Amino acid sequence: MTHDLTRRGLLAALLASVATPLLAEAPRTSQRPLSRSLTHGQAATPVAAVPQAGLADLVGAADLGGATSVVVLDARTGEVLEVHSPETALPPASVAKTITSLFALEKLGPDHRFSTTVLATGPVVKGVVQGDLVLVGGGDPTLGTDDLGDMAARLKARGVRGLTGRYLAWDGALPRIERIAADQPDHVGYDPGLSGLILNFGRVYFEWKRAGSGYNLSMDARGERFAPQIDLTRMAVENREAPLFTYRLGQSTEDWTVAREALGADGSRWLPVRRAGPYVAEAFRGLCAMQGITLPPPEIVAALPAGTELARKDSEPLAVVLRGMLRWSTNITAEAVGLGASEAASLAVSGQVMTDWARANLGHPGDFVDHSGLGSQSRVTALGMARALVAGRGRPGGAHLPGILREFGLTDDKGKAMKDSKVRVRAKTGTLNFTSGLAGFIQPPAGRELAFAIFSSDIDRRAALPMADREEPPGGKAWLKRARRLQAQLVRRWAESYCA
């Protein structure tokens, strides 16, 4: 970031930084450390001395500050080949999603599908439901507006035009959570609320267009083919330079303001939704109206009514959902599948359930407060993570993990692909403010397969960041570039040393 960047330019850059993408890597954010011990009073498993000539020099040259923990081992035998501070506990960031994937694959099964349905509590007579219409959420984290629009079209095809009773929505398949982590800026789209009804990865589309001396603002649940307007979330422009946004959770609304100085010309941005169930229910009501189906305002109900199914949308199989999650690092997907697997009543309890499962079955890779890696108190060790990846492949459903991890090739120090290399890397990245992780498998066409984990974190530097700097911290991009260069050097080193 240049020192001559104006305050208005900075605000505009932040406002526009996520205006277009629907999916995003987990954020860089300030978080506090836990105790370095993950053994809960038990002696740590010793690691035998291993050859590591030059390894410490590579780590030191990266100039990352804080701590770096590195392990590579033989994926078949478990033999530890190289280490650097292997049992230092650091934040996993989105690498935690690998453990979530193993947890969900075992508990739910790779073929599990999440279903969203519409029920009628009475018969349809001459186009009118004789009773209530119920939107039923099954915790599908991939449900989009176009999916709901197609469900509304199916109701129309069945002749439905209205109802005599209420329009109900049930979101109790998952607990209602207003946000994943409390220490994030209000406006970042990667920290939404969730429930058994989830739409557009928990985000609403904010768009502004200049109109004379002011702006026309809109909030909608945008898809490719449908864009129902949303009244639950409201936006107002205020004459100020900072903060970029303010947010208030009202009695029945979500009230935002945006700094006028940041808007500039026309633009758009995805913002998080905290009332997940009511948001989906309102969007579906608008989509039904587009099909000529009149519904009253929705009511969220705690108990699922019995009824006859009129429309249904099933997600892709879990293994496919997880592949997308690992590719795009969608936090809400990780939390939804983790909560679905644990059946816990809160995110904190669900994180502990996964921690206990991982301790019992994967050798205790770390302690988790959530399933996405966004929470400030999760901690893992490189040794624990590398061993967990190997152990996880032997668990029910775990054989899917290497195949759903994102595939990389080897790169040189400038980040360019080494096209002549036949070695493939299947791994998960993780990025928080001044924290970077990479863990996965190094797979040669023949010979020794490796499992590895690399975590770097300057926890004190992260902890010192004020809230206003947590979306784009000064020095953050340069730090991340050095961390990723170190990761590329280490992976290449191991491929050349152990996979030949």
Wavefront OBJ file of the C-alpha trace (Angstrom):
o trace
v 0.000 0.000 0.000
v 1.527 3.346 -1.003
v 1.814 6.134 1.536
v 0.206 8.682 -0.816
v -3.047 6.720 -1.077
v -5.850 9.052 -0.031
v -8.371 8.128 2.621
v -11.149 8.264 0.042
v -9.147 6.075 -2.326
v -8.555 3.536 0.428
v -12.244 3.391 1.323
v -13.214 3.019 -2.319
v -10.689 0.215 -2.798
v -12.040 -1.657 0.204
v -15.610 -1.145 -0.940
v -14.855 -2.481 -4.399
v -12.502 -5.258 -3.347
v -15.200 -7.924 -3.162
v -17.908 -6.382 -5.295
v -17.958 -9.124 -7.892
v -16.801 -12.544 -6.590
v -19.417 -14.699 -4.929
v -16.783 -16.884 -3.282
v -13.607 -15.937 -1.470
v -10.688 -17.369 0.449
v -10.975 -17.103 4.216
v -9.735 -13.708 5.406
v -6.568 -12.499 7.031
v -7.513 -11.344 10.514
v -6.134 -10.494 13.927
v -6.460 -13.288 16.451
v -5.116 -14.126 19.921
v -3.038 -17.222 20.726
v -3.851 -20.134 22.971
v -1.332 -22.004 25.050
v 1.304 -23.637 22.872
v 0.546 -27.030 24.394
v -2.032 -29.196 22.661
v -1.365 -32.210 24.839
v -3.661 -31.304 27.759
v -1.070 -32.333 30.335
v 0.212 -35.381 28.482
v 3.773 -35.586 27.236
v 4.199 -34.599 23.618
v 5.192 -37.370 21.219
v 8.907 -36.939 20.511
v 10.087 -36.548 16.937
v 13.314 -38.286 16.007
v 16.199 -36.211 14.672
v 15.843 -35.871 10.906
v 18.075 -34.393 8.202
v 17.233 -30.723 7.719
v 20.319 -29.039 6.301
v 19.313 -25.637 4.967
v 15.731 -25.854 6.234
v 16.231 -23.330 9.026
v 17.994 -21.012 6.571
v 14.980 -21.069 4.238
v 12.633 -20.273 7.110
v 14.859 -17.484 8.375
v 15.278 -15.929 4.934
v 11.501 -15.610 4.588
v 11.619 -12.934 7.312
v 8.108 -13.627 8.555
v 8.603 -12.957 12.248
v 6.547 -14.898 14.752
v 6.840 -18.659 14.304
v 6.954 -21.181 11.489
v 6.182 -24.869 11.941
v 7.087 -27.381 9.231
v 6.747 -31.168 8.830
v 7.069 -33.539 5.885
v 6.640 -37.281 6.239
v 6.280 -40.445 4.194
v 2.551 -40.795 3.510
v 2.715 -44.597 3.494
v 4.965 -45.376 6.474
v 4.529 -42.196 8.524
v 8.306 -41.753 8.724
v 9.144 -38.136 9.578
v 11.607 -36.783 7.012
v 12.126 -33.121 7.904
v 10.875 -30.788 10.600
v 11.202 -27.253 11.871
v 9.448 -26.455 15.191
v 7.000 -29.289 14.450
v 4.953 -29.025 17.642
v 4.474 -25.269 17.818
v 0.739 -24.595 17.960
v -0.400 -21.980 15.424
v -3.693 -20.869 13.859
v -4.687 -23.214 11.016
v -6.755 -20.650 9.090
v -8.619 -22.436 6.283
v -6.395 -25.513 6.465
v -8.841 -26.478 9.233
v -11.292 -27.285 6.457
v -9.337 -30.473 5.699
v -10.225 -31.812 9.154
v -13.816 -30.652 8.699
v -13.929 -32.564 5.409
v -12.700 -35.781 7.029
v -15.149 -35.308 9.912
v -18.135 -34.747 7.603
v -17.193 -37.547 5.195
v -17.186 -40.033 8.075
v -20.246 -38.761 9.915
v -22.498 -37.976 6.936
v -20.995 -40.067 4.130
v -19.663 -38.890 0.745
v -23.049 -39.397 -0.952
v -25.038 -37.338 1.561
v -27.198 -34.612 0.018
v -28.752 -31.565 1.660
v -32.400 -31.031 0.733
v -34.579 -27.928 0.573
v -38.300 -28.599 0.172
v -41.675 -26.884 -0.003
v -44.558 -28.582 1.817
v -48.298 -27.994 1.892
v -50.226 -28.832 5.048
v -53.422 -29.342 3.059
v -54.515 -30.258 -0.479
v -54.255 -27.931 -3.465
v -57.751 -27.130 -4.698
v -58.145 -25.020 -7.843
v -54.656 -23.608 -7.384
v -55.056 -22.736 -3.705
v -53.293 -24.608 -0.897
v -55.920 -25.454 1.704
v -53.674 -24.721 4.658
v -50.090 -23.545 5.147
v -47.181 -23.503 2.715
v -43.860 -24.375 4.380
v -40.327 -23.676 3.134
v -38.116 -26.318 4.769
v -34.359 -25.844 4.998
v -32.063 -28.834 5.265
v -28.857 -26.904 5.852
v -27.751 -26.767 2.204
v -24.795 -24.322 2.106
v -24.777 -24.250 -1.703
v -28.395 -23.178 -2.235
v -28.619 -20.226 -4.619
v -31.326 -17.825 -5.681
v -31.741 -19.553 -9.040
v -32.408 -22.833 -7.210
v -35.177 -21.171 -5.215
v -36.488 -19.546 -8.382
v -36.758 -22.927 -10.042
v -38.629 -24.270 -7.019
v -41.097 -21.408 -7.308
v -41.504 -22.239 -11.011
v -42.281 -25.847 -10.096
v -45.019 -24.660 -7.756
v -46.510 -22.669 -10.624
v -46.284 -25.731 -12.894
v -48.337 -27.626 -10.322
v -50.996 -24.929 -10.546
v -50.320 -23.265 -7.184
v -51.428 -19.606 -7.056
v -52.030 -18.965 -3.366
v -53.035 -20.436 -0.021
v -55.654 -20.126 2.662
v -53.242 -20.376 5.588
v -49.823 -19.044 6.525
v -46.488 -18.979 4.756
v -44.055 -20.663 7.137
v -40.307 -21.257 7.047
v -38.463 -23.858 9.108
v -34.713 -23.366 9.569
v -34.138 -25.698 12.495
v -31.960 -28.274 10.727
v -28.973 -26.252 11.991
v -28.699 -23.854 14.936
v -29.299 -20.167 14.239
v -25.973 -18.345 14.346
v -25.637 -14.606 13.683
v -21.979 -14.764 12.652
v -19.095 -17.220 12.614
v -16.533 -15.095 14.479
v -17.170 -12.039 16.637
v -13.807 -10.384 16.021
v -14.343 -9.625 12.319
v -15.423 -6.335 10.709
v -19.199 -6.246 10.348
v -19.183 -5.887 6.567
v -16.917 -8.751 5.444
v -18.832 -11.303 3.423
v -16.880 -14.285 4.734
v -18.395 -13.957 8.230
v -22.172 -14.379 7.715
v -24.891 -15.899 9.840
v -26.368 -19.285 9.136
v -29.234 -21.612 9.970
v -30.959 -24.533 8.325
v -31.892 -22.083 5.552
v -28.843 -20.605 3.782
v -28.809 -18.618 0.547
v -26.005 -17.266 -1.646
v -23.403 -18.290 0.930
v -25.112 -16.051 3.470
v -24.771 -12.826 1.502
v -26.982 -10.085 0.098
v -26.104 -8.005 -2.958
v -25.716 -4.266 -2.332
v -25.716 -2.083 -5.457
v -25.465 1.683 -5.823
v -25.987 3.902 -8.861
v -25.369 7.615 -9.024
v -28.549 9.673 -9.433
v -27.914 13.409 -9.675
v -26.251 14.505 -6.461
v -27.233 11.290 -4.673
v -27.486 7.553 -5.172
v -30.103 4.937 -5.845
v -29.459 1.983 -3.546
v -30.753 -1.563 -3.750
v -30.364 -4.783 -1.782
v -31.291 -8.036 -3.496
v -30.704 -11.783 -3.436
v -28.990 -11.892 -6.799
v -28.601 -15.007 -8.919
v -27.841 -15.449 -12.600
v -31.520 -15.433 -13.619
v -33.391 -13.961 -10.662
v -32.798 -10.987 -8.348
v -35.641 -10.591 -5.809
v -35.486 -7.371 -3.809
v -34.810 -7.717 -0.074
v -36.368 -5.448 2.558
v -34.886 -7.263 5.556
v -31.502 -5.599 4.905
v -31.550 -1.811 4.518
v -28.844 0.652 3.488
v -28.487 4.417 3.937
v -25.733 6.777 2.751
v -24.173 9.049 5.376
v -21.942 12.081 4.788
v -18.709 10.841 6.335
v -15.330 9.503 5.316
v -15.082 6.735 7.906
v -15.951 4.147 8.947
v -16.676 2.481 5.637
v -19.846 0.789 6.981
v -21.858 0.755 10.184
v -24.217 -2.070 11.056
v -27.067 -2.577 13.525
v -29.158 -5.695 14.016
v -32.678 -4.368 14.511
v -35.781 -6.038 15.854
v -36.735 -7.367 12.425
v -34.252 -5.702 10.073
v -30.542 -5.417 9.431
v -29.628 -1.746 9.153
v -26.488 -0.614 7.318
v -24.987 2.761 6.548
v -22.159 3.433 4.089
v -19.722 6.339 3.897
v -20.626 8.633 1.015
v -16.959 9.367 0.363
v -16.362 5.703 -0.493
v -19.077 5.251 -3.103
v -17.714 7.158 -6.081
v -19.358 5.968 -9.293
v -21.737 3.029 -9.726
v -20.744 -0.209 -8.004
v -21.760 -3.238 -5.960
v -20.632 -5.473 -3.144
v -21.774 -8.617 -1.350
v -22.534 -8.062 2.347
v -23.156 -10.675 5.050
v -26.641 -11.537 6.285
v -27.094 -12.244 10.004
v -30.770 -13.366 9.949
v -30.246 -16.282 7.613
v -33.701 -17.912 7.812
v -35.805 -14.758 7.361
v -33.569 -13.690 4.444
v -34.183 -16.941 2.563
v -37.877 -16.868 3.361
v -38.226 -13.313 2.026
v -36.306 -14.143 -1.136
v -38.550 -17.146 -1.840
v -41.666 -15.040 -1.323
v -40.384 -12.571 -3.933
v -39.542 -15.387 -6.335
v -43.040 -16.821 -5.933
v -44.506 -13.395 -6.696
v -42.567 -13.410 -9.981
v -44.431 -16.639 -10.829
v -47.813 -15.155 -9.946
v -48.016 -16.955 -6.577
v -49.198 -14.718 -3.745
v -47.796 -15.491 -0.293
v -48.283 -13.551 2.945
v -45.233 -12.370 4.922
v -43.246 -15.358 6.221
v -43.261 -16.689 9.769
v -40.226 -18.600 11.086
v -41.386 -21.635 13.078
v -39.497 -23.706 15.625
v -41.264 -27.014 14.897
v -41.416 -28.626 11.469
v -45.044 -29.083 10.360
v -46.121 -32.249 8.587
v -47.168 -31.855 4.994
v -47.095 -33.053 1.398
v -44.023 -32.230 -0.658
v -44.665 -29.910 -3.612
v -41.122 -28.996 -4.665
v -37.597 -30.115 -3.798
v -33.978 -29.150 -4.423
v -31.192 -31.578 -3.501
v -27.589 -30.488 -3.301
v -24.739 -32.240 -5.031
v -23.277 -35.188 -3.068
v -21.222 -34.175 -0.045
v -17.923 -35.098 -1.716
v -18.715 -32.631 -4.517
v -19.819 -29.952 -2.038
v -16.561 -30.390 -0.145
v -14.503 -30.147 -3.316
v -16.044 -26.739 -3.966
v -15.499 -25.718 -0.346
v -11.822 -26.679 -0.468
v -11.364 -24.937 -3.820
v -13.071 -21.666 -2.864
v -12.617 -21.875 0.920
v -16.204 -20.895 1.704
v -16.492 -20.520 5.455
v -20.246 -20.952 5.606
v -19.995 -24.303 3.795
v -17.474 -25.540 6.332
v -19.646 -24.459 9.248
v -22.819 -25.942 7.762
v -21.320 -29.361 7.010
v -19.494 -29.417 10.350
v -22.656 -28.579 12.283
v -24.585 -31.110 10.240
v -22.015 -33.767 11.077
v -21.869 -32.993 14.803
v -25.583 -32.282 15.320
v -24.464 -29.867 18.045
v -26.611 -27.007 19.290
v -23.916 -24.327 18.957
v -20.776 -23.659 16.968
v -18.533 -23.791 20.045
v -19.881 -27.202 21.032
v -19.604 -28.406 17.446
v -15.959 -27.365 17.285
v -15.296 -29.318 20.465
v -17.079 -32.379 19.077
v -14.807 -32.277 16.030
v -11.743 -31.747 18.233
v -12.651 -34.827 20.295
v -13.274 -36.882 17.160
v -9.955 -35.816 15.644
v -8.119 -36.603 18.891
v -9.621 -40.082 18.975
v -9.177 -40.917 15.290
v -6.499 -38.696 13.761
v -3.934 -38.339 16.547
v -5.038 -34.886 17.767
v -4.020 -32.425 15.044
v -5.243 -29.510 17.140
v -8.058 -27.766 18.969
v -10.912 -26.248 16.961
v -13.490 -23.642 17.940
v -15.254 -23.853 14.570
v -15.081 -25.727 11.261
v -13.779 -23.027 8.902
v -10.623 -21.845 10.666
v -12.005 -18.328 11.062
v -12.304 -18.459 14.846
v -9.556 -16.722 16.808
v -8.750 -19.575 19.173
v -8.235 -22.618 16.911
v -4.701 -24.049 17.039
v -2.905 -26.892 15.251
v 0.628 -28.221 14.964
v 2.329 -29.067 11.685
v 3.200 -32.527 12.993
v -0.363 -33.170 14.107
v -1.819 -31.951 10.824
v 0.507 -34.009 8.604
v -0.179 -37.151 10.616
v -3.918 -36.431 10.579
v -3.957 -36.240 6.787
v -2.368 -39.666 6.564
v -4.600 -41.191 9.244
v -7.708 -39.607 7.746
v -7.390 -41.487 4.473
v -7.993 -44.704 6.366
v -11.192 -43.464 7.999
v -14.670 -44.082 6.485
v -15.017 -41.753 3.520
v -11.510 -40.383 4.054
v -10.131 -41.916 0.879
v -11.933 -39.099 -0.959
v -9.745 -36.405 0.620
v -6.771 -36.342 -1.791
v -9.118 -36.311 -4.757
v -11.154 -33.321 -3.516
v -8.172 -31.215 -2.475
v -7.150 -28.562 -4.956
v -4.405 -29.711 -7.320
v -1.258 -27.632 -7.793
v 1.911 -28.101 -9.780
v 5.387 -27.210 -8.553
v 6.330 -23.550 -8.907
v 9.593 -21.658 -8.986
v 10.547 -18.795 -6.668
v 8.614 -16.350 -8.845
v 5.447 -18.380 -8.582
v 5.567 -19.633 -12.168
v 4.503 -23.197 -12.880
v 7.289 -25.695 -13.575
v 5.572 -27.231 -16.585
v 8.138 -29.983 -17.045
v 7.478 -31.438 -13.569
v 5.199 -34.450 -13.317
v 4.895 -34.146 -9.538
v 1.460 -33.007 -8.409
v 0.547 -31.339 -5.139
v -2.932 -31.718 -3.634
v -3.282 -29.322 -0.755
v -5.337 -26.734 1.139
v -4.181 -23.192 1.701
v -5.108 -21.061 4.684
v -4.788 -17.303 4.995
v -5.438 -14.906 7.853
v -3.764 -11.607 8.665
v -0.053 -12.442 9.042
v -0.882 -16.137 9.078
v -0.431 -18.549 6.201
v -0.742 -22.318 6.001
v -0.454 -25.066 3.435
v -0.998 -28.770 4.039
v -1.590 -31.768 1.830
v 0.098 -34.415 -0.298
v 3.003 -34.410 -2.753
v 2.318 -37.076 -5.358
v 4.964 -38.155 -7.892
v 3.904 -40.320 -10.868
v 5.799 -43.190 -9.194
v 7.666 -43.603 -5.950
v 7.280 -42.097 -2.508
v 4.186 -40.023 -1.711
v 4.616 -37.347 0.948
v 2.301 -35.629 3.401
v 3.266 -32.198 4.680
v 2.120 -29.196 6.687
v 3.537 -25.663 6.799
v 2.218 -22.990 9.162
v 3.596 -19.478 9.655
v 2.101 -16.851 11.936
v 3.140 -13.557 13.484
v 0.491 -13.652 16.179
v 1.595 -10.477 17.974
v 1.489 -8.464 14.762
v -2.002 -9.765 14.041
v -3.201 -9.036 17.544
v -2.052 -5.411 17.321
v -4.211 -4.629 14.281
v -7.150 -2.271 14.882
v -10.509 -3.402 13.497
v -10.348 -0.851 10.668
v -7.193 -2.490 9.254
v -8.269 -6.107 9.372
v -9.629 -6.308 5.834
v -6.476 -4.904 4.197
v -3.708 -4.611 6.824
v -0.627 -2.492 6.030
v 2.178 -4.853 5.057
v -0.159 -7.819 4.803
v 0.216 -8.475 1.087
v 4.023 -8.359 1.210
v 4.071 -10.694 4.210
v 1.756 -13.161 2.489
v 3.883 -13.107 -0.660
v 6.967 -14.071 1.371
v 5.050 -16.824 3.181
v 3.820 -18.346 -0.064
v 7.291 -18.147 -1.577
v 8.604 -20.130 1.402
v 5.864 -22.726 0.920
v 6.753 -23.108 -2.771
v 10.446 -23.490 -1.898
v 9.745 -26.168 0.697
v 7.391 -28.186 -1.484
v 9.849 -28.070 -4.370
v 12.709 -29.041 -2.050
v 10.803 -32.093 -0.804
v 9.695 -33.170 -4.259
v 13.275 -33.040 -5.493
v 14.768 -34.663 -2.386
v 12.319 -37.467 -1.658
v 10.210 -38.126 -4.768
v 12.952 -38.701 -7.347
l 1 2 3 4 5 6 7 8 9 10 11 12 13 14 15 16 17 18 19 20 21 22 23 24 25 26 27 28 29 30 31 32 33 34 35 36 37 38 39 40 41 42 43 44 45 46 47 48 49 50 51 52 53 54 55 56 57 58 59 60 61 62 63 64 65 66 67 68 69 70 71 72 73 74 75 76 77 78 79 80 81 82 83 84 85 86 87 88 89 90 91 92 93 94 95 96 97 98 99 100 101 102 103 104 105 106 107 108 109 110 111 112 113 114 115 116 117 118 119 120 121 122 123 124 125 126 127 128 129 130 131 132 133 134 135 136 137 138 139 140 141 142 143 144 145 146 147 148 149 150 151 152 153 154 155 156 157 158 159 160 161 162 163 164 165 166 167 168 169 170 171 172 173 174 175 176 177 178 179 180 181 182 183 184 185 186 187 188 189 190 191 192 193 194 195 196 197 198 199 200 201 202 203 204 205 206 207 208 209 210 211 212 213 214 215 216 217 218 219 220 221 222 223 224 225 226 227 228 229 230 231 232 233 234 235 236 237 238 239 240 241 242 243 244 245 246 247 248 249 250 251 252 253 254 255 256 257 258 259 260 261 262 263 264 265 266 267 268 269 270 271 272 273 274 275 276 277 278 279 280 281 282 283 284 285 286 287 288 289 290 291 292 293 294 295 296 297 298 299 300 301 302 303 304 305 306 307 308 309 310 311 312 313 314 315 316 317 318 319 320 321 322 323 324 325 326 327 328 329 330 331 332 333 334 335 336 337 338 339 340 341 342 343 344 345 346 347 348 349 350 351 352 353 354 355 356 357 358 359 360 361 362 363 364 365 366 367 368 369 370 371 372 373 374 375 376 377 378 379 380 381 382 383 384 385 386 387 388 389 390 391 392 393 394 395 396 397 398 399 400 401 402 403 404 405 406 407 408 409 410 411 412 413 414 415 416 417 418 419 420 421 422 423 424 425 426 427 428 429 430 431 432 433 434 435 436 437 438 439 440 441 442 443 444 445 446 447 448 449 450 451 452 453 454 455 456 457 458 459 460 461 462 463 464 465 466 467 468 469 470 471 472 473 474 475 476 477 478 479 480 481 482 483 484 485 486 487 488 489 490 491 492 493 494 495 496 497 498 499 500
